[in-house]
Amino acid sequence: MNDEDFMQLALAQAELALTAGEVPVGAVLVRDGVLIAQAHNAPVGQHDPSAHAEILVMREAAAKLGNYRLDDCTLYVTLEPCTMCAGAILNARLAKVVWGAAEPKTGAGGSVIDVFAQAQLNHHTLSQGQVMAEQCALPLQTFFKQQRLAHKAQAAATRLRDDAVRTPDLAFNNLPGYPWQANYISDLPALNGLRMHYLDEGPADAQVTWLCLHGNPAWSYLYRHMIPVFLAAGHRVVAPDMPGFGKSDKPKKDSAHTFDWHRAVLLEFIEALDLRHIQLVVQDWGGILGLTLPMAQPWRYQSLLVMNTMLATGEQPLSEGFLGWRQMCADKPMFDVAKLFARGNPQMSADECAAYNAPFPDAGHRAALRAFPPMVPSGVESPGAAVSRQAADFWANHWQGRSLMFIGKQDPVLGEPVMRDLQQRIRACPEPVVLPQAGHFVQEHGHEIALQALQHFFHSGDQQ
């Protein structure tokens, strides 16, 4: 075998490093034409800054030969050694080192400094460079191109638009009952560079996916009692924060929020994650928007779990309770979200109530809270009313899945009368489960709701 043959073996090691996510450098060590050892870069995997291919291959060879002196050996490496590796090569008394691609930033074989040519040193290893240089450079070019693309994508995902604000991460530290990993997406066309947060827990290939959509002024924290139940069943749970809420970016202007825009974001989000076997869970705006989604791609959806919400078709007057809520939001735009939850949910702790305030530290973060109440369609010509009427036809005449409805009886905004009307609009929706003590935010009683939903959809005798 000649130099090129041994360099090919080193290149095979470089490919292994590339697969492992390491800088793709490979090395082999040869004695009398016989392969003694081979290795590749592993600083990341071994958590060791010295775990360069040259160091690792010399360690392996020295252990096999029983001698730290390798004075009758030749080392082949795909990249010009750095000063650390060059020093180790000299200390090992290697006879020769053959390297491939030049390293213009740290190379110690002549690119930056030539350690092997220092006359003052007491040992001199013969150095031969640029052997199969183009082939050796190719995996490095591939690796650093991937790194640049990843860094670019990360920068795009974390960059904040000038017309938006982002709640500091510290605001979400140590929230009770909310331990899950944050996920972000920013490359949806409708987002136009905004960063949207979502939870995605459970097996990615689960045969059941619970898509949990929140309303105003809530966020994915609303589902903290339901998520563990679904996960314990081996299911997947996806719970996004709509733009303007939770950990998602928040447009500064109220006018940025429209019915059609938020619907487009949700449709693109579902498409981007390719969600299937969806059990749609909705409440409040999560239903006003969410109930318009399945008709776009019915095959993605299996079931509907619906709580205090409505189909905003604009055909009927809004309830007095809702009109009162809308007026309160207009009169007191800085209303305390924590106190709102505390009034209707005496079982909640002060820290739980405060968690609902976390995304909205000041007026600049509250555009969605101001914009959503007047966004509810109030007439047949209102934005969103037409698509809601199409959705009403879908639920009445084309829905093929199963449904389950829970009603928080104490809700003055979207309570039992509104929900009874919605039940009649959903094909084959069974008699609702009325929760006498629950108010508008029904998910605060979510543990029992989730258990009943599992029983209804997956363990009842009349499953479809």
N, C-alpha and C positions, 0 to 999 in steps of 0.2 A: 504494500500500500504506500502511496506517496502523500505529499502534503495535502493535496486536494481531497484525497479519500478521507483522511482524518478530519479535515475541516468539514466535510459533509456530515460526519458523525457529530461534530460540535454543533452544526446547524440543526440537526435533529433535536439536540438538547435545547437549543434556542426556541424551537417551536413549542416544546413542552413548557418552557417558561412563559411564552406568549399565551398559551392556553390557561395557565395558572394565574394570569393577570400580573406577572412580573415583567420587568424590562427584559426583553428576549435576548439574553446572552447565554451562550452555551460553551462548554469547555470539555476537552478530553485530555488525558495524560497517557503518554506512550513510552514504553521502554523496550529498546531493541526491536522496534517494529510491532510490538504487542500492546494492545489496549489494556491499560491497567485500571483506569477509573474514568468516570464521566459524570458531569453535574451541570446544573444550570442555576441562574440567579434565583435566590429565594429570600431576600431581605424582608419582604412583606409577609410571606408565609411563615417564616421562622422568627419574625420579630427581632432580627439580628442585622445591624448595619454592616457587619463584616461578611455576610453570607453572599458574597459575589461568586460567580461561577468558578473563577480561578482559585479562590480560597477553598471552596468546598471540594473541588477535584483534587487539590493537593492534600487536604485532610484525609480524603478517602484513600488516595494512593499511599500516603505515609503509613496509614494504619495497616494496609494490606502488605506493604513491604517491610514493616517493622522498623522503619528508620525515617527520621524527619529530614534527613539529607537525601535529596532526589537528584544527585549530580550526574546521573547517567540517563535522565529522562527529558522528554520534550513535551511541552504543553501547547495545545492548540486551543485558541479562544476566538470567538467570532467578532469581538470588539477589542480595540486597543486597550490594554490594561490601564487602570488608574494608578495613582501613586501608592495607594495602600497595597494593591495587588502586585505592583512592580516590586515594592519592598519585600513582600512575602516571597515572590519568585526568587529574588536575590538571596534571601535568608535560607531558602530551601536548596540553594546551590544548583538550581536547574541548569542543564546544559544549554537549552534553547527554548525560546518562546516564539510561536508563530501566531500572528493575529490577523484578523480580517479587516473589518471596516475601521476607518480612523475615527477617533473621538476628539473633535476640535476643541471641546470645552475642558475636558479633564484628562486627556490622553497623556500617559507618561512614557510612551514609546517614541516620542518625537513631535507629536502635535502641539503640546504645550511645553513639555519638558521631556528630555530623553534620559531617564534614570539609568538605563542600561549603558549609556555612553560616559558615565561619570568616572574619570580616570582615578579619582581619589579612593574609590571603593575597593575593598579587598577581594571582591568576586565580580566577575563579569559574565552575565548570561547573554548569549547570542540572541539578538532580536531580529525577526524578519516580519515585516508588515505588508498590508495590502494584498494578502492572499485571498482570492475569491471575494474581493472587497464589495462588489456590487451585490452578490448573492447574500453576503453577511449583513449588508445594510438594509435589505428588503424587509425582514421581520421587524427591525427597529423602526423603519419608516411607517409600517402598518400600525405598530403599537402607538407611536406618538401621534399619528393621525387620529386614531381612536380616542386618545387622551384629549386632543384638542376639541374633537366633536363633543365629547362628554362634558368638558369644561364649558364649552359654548352653550350646551343644553342646560347645564346647571345654572349658568349665569342668566340665561333667559328665564329659567324657572324662578329665580330669586330676585330678578330685577323688578323694581317697583315703578309702575307708570307714574308720570308727573301728575295725572289727574286722579290719583287714588292714594289711599292711606293703608297702612298695614298695622294691625294691633301687635305690639311687641310680644315676643314669645313668653317673656316673664309673666305676662298677665294670666297665662294659662298653667303656671306651675302649681302643682299640688292640688288640683281640683278634685274634690271627693268623688270617687266612683267613676273616674274617667282616666284609665291607665293606658289607653291605646296609642299606638304609633301613628304619627301624623303622616299623611300622604298628600302630595300636591300635583296638580296638573295645570299647565299654562298654555299648551299648544292647541287648544280648541279654537277654531276660527272665530266663534262668537265671543270668546274671552278676549281676543285681541291683545294678548300679552298679560292680562290679569292672572294672578295666581289663585287657584281654587283648591281648597282643602277638602279632603274626604277621609273617612275611616274605611279600611278594607281589611277585615279580620276573617279568619277561618280559611279553609282550604280553597285555593284558587280554582280547583277543578270540582268543587262540591256540586252535587246534583240539585241543591237548593240555594238560592241567593235571595236574601232579604234586602230589598232596596228601601231604605228608610228616609223619607223626605220630611223635613221640619217646616215650620211656619214662622210667622213673625210674632214676637221678637225673639224667637228661640234660635237654636242651632243644634248641631249633632249631639250636644250634651243631653238633649231631651230624651235620647234613646238609651241612656246608660243603664236603665233597669231592664231593658228588653234584650240588649245585645248579648249579655252573658247566657241567657236562656237559649237563644238561637245557636250560639257557639257550642254550648254543651251538647246540643243535638247533632253536632258535626256539620253544621251549615255554615255558609259564608254570609257575612253582613257587610253591606256597603252603605255608608251614611255620609253624604256630601253636606258641606256648608255652602249654601247658595252665596253668590257674590254679594258682598255687603254684610254678611253675617259670619259669626264664629271666627275661625282662623283664616277665612278667605279674605282676599283683598277687597277694599271697600271704596267704590267710586265716591269722589267728593261731592258730586252734584246729584241732587234728588232726581233730576231729569234723566240721568243715566239709566234709571230703573224703569223698565217697561215689561208688560206682560209677555210680549213676543220675544224679547231678548232673553228673559229668564227661561222661558220654555225652550228656546233654541239651545241655550247652554246645557240644560238637562238632557235634551235629546242627543246632543253631541257627546256629552259625558257618557251616557249609556252605550253609545256606539263605540266610543274610543276604548272603553273597558270591555266591550263585547259581552255585556252581561246577558246571561240566559237563565232559564228556569227561575224567573223573577217572581218573588212574592212581594208585591208592591204594598208598602206601608205608608199611609198618608194621614195628615191632620192639618187643619188650617190651610195656609198657603201651600203646604206640601200636597194637599188635595186639590186646591183650586188650580194649581199648575199640573200636579201629578196625574190627576184624572184625565188630562188631555193627552197623555203620553202613549198609552198602550195602543191606541188606534193607529199610530204611525207604524208600529211593528208588532202586531198582536202575538206573533209566534215567540216573542221573548218572554211573555208573561204567563204565569200559571194561576196566581191567586191574588186577591185584593183583601187587605186588612185596612179598614177605613174607620177613622175616628173624626170627631167633630170638625166637619169641613162642609164644602158645598160645590156644586157645579154652577159656576158664575155665568149663566147664560144671558143675563140681563132681561129676562122675560118677566121676572117677578120682583116686586120691591124688596130692597134689602131689609132685614129685620131691624126692629127698633133697637135691639141690643147692639147690633153691628153699627148702626148709625151713631149710637152713643159712644161706642169705642172710637169711631173715626173722628168724632168731634173732640173727644178727650185728647187724642193724639195731636190734633191741630192746635188745641188750646195750651197743651202742656208738652211740647216736643221733647223736653228733657225729663220726662217721667222716669221714675226709678224702676227699672226692669225687675230688680230683686224684690221690691215691695209688691209688684204686680203678681209675681209667683207666690210670694208668701201669703197674700190675701186669699188666694184660691186653693192653697195647698198647705194647710197648717201642719201636715206631717213632715214637711221639708225642714232641714236644718238651715241655720243662718248661712253657713258656708255653701250649701247647695244653692240657695237663692242668690247669693253673691256671685256664684259661677255664671249665672245668666247675664250679669252685668259686665263680665270680663271682656267681651269683645268690643265694648262701646265705652271707652274711657272718657270721651269728650264729644262735643257736638259734631266735630269733623268726621267722626267715625259712625255717625248715626243717620246718614242719608237714607239708607234702606228703611229704617224705622219710620222716618217721615214719609217716604214715598209709597210704601206698601198699602196703607189704609185707603188712600184715594185711588189706588190702582185697581181695586176690586170693581169689575164691571157692574155699573148700575143701570144700564140701558142696553137695548139691543144693538146700538151703534158703538158702544164702548169698545175700546181695544181689548181683545181677548174674548168678547162675548160670542162672536161667530164660531171660533174654534171650540169654545165650550159647548155650543149647541151641537156641533158635529160630534163632540165627545159624548153628549147626552144620547144621541142616536146610537152611537157605538155601544154604550153600556146597556141600553134598553134592548137592542136588537141583534147585536153581533158578539157580545162578550160570551166566551166559551169556558172561562175559568170559574173557580169557586170564589166565594166572597164571605166575609165576616165583618160585622159592624159592631163597634162599641160606642156608646153614647155617654159622655159626662153630663149627668142630669143637671148639675149646678151651673153649667155654662150659660151665661146670659147673651152671648154673641152668636154662637153657632150650636145651639142646644138641641133639645129633643124635637121640636117642631121642624126645624130645618133638616135634621137628620132623618126623620120619618119620611119627609118628602124625597130625600136623596135615595132612601131605600127603595122606594117605588120606581126609581129611575134605573136601578141596577138589576139586570136580568137574574132571576133566581136567587136574589139576596135573601138570606133567611132572616127571621125575627132578630132584631138587634139585641145585644146584651147591654142593658142599662146599668150604669154604675152610679148609685144614688149619691155617693160622697164626692165623686169626681167633678171637676170643673172643666174649663176649656182645655187645659193641658193634660189630656187624658193619659199621656205616657208617663206621668208621675205615678201612676198606678200600673206601670208597665210590666212588672214581673208576672203578675197573675194574668194579665192580658196575653203575654207571650206564651205562657203555658197553655192557656185555652186555645190560642191560635194553633199551636203545634198539635194539640189534640184534635181540633176541628179539621185541619187540613191534611194531617198525616196518620191519624189513628182512629178516626170515626169510621163506622161501618159502611157509610155510603160514599166513600171516596170516588171521585170520577177518575 
